[in-house]
């Protein structure tokens, strides 16, 4: 379903990012940009331009992460939240249509969440 399209991962733990990268590439993702923070995203924004999907680490008190999710969503990019906070398992009121996965994320759960999220998107991801 990703059909060679680019994907963005912003996650502080590189081992988690690399594990997700393998799964996303197996799902047909093209180039996967892996960044470790919203600050790194800002300094490398051209590398991560117009992804078909963004997987973003989110902590409820990290304004920089929340601002990044908001900006990506406003740009029409589907966002999958990734968190260590069990309280976010059911999402956040500020982002009602953004699914959240709690770390550690089994590969099968990542696949299901990505497929579900992309099915909800307009034809741009088809």
Order of alpha helices (4+ residues) and beta strands (2+ residues): beta-alpha-beta-alpha-beta-alpha-beta-beta-alpha
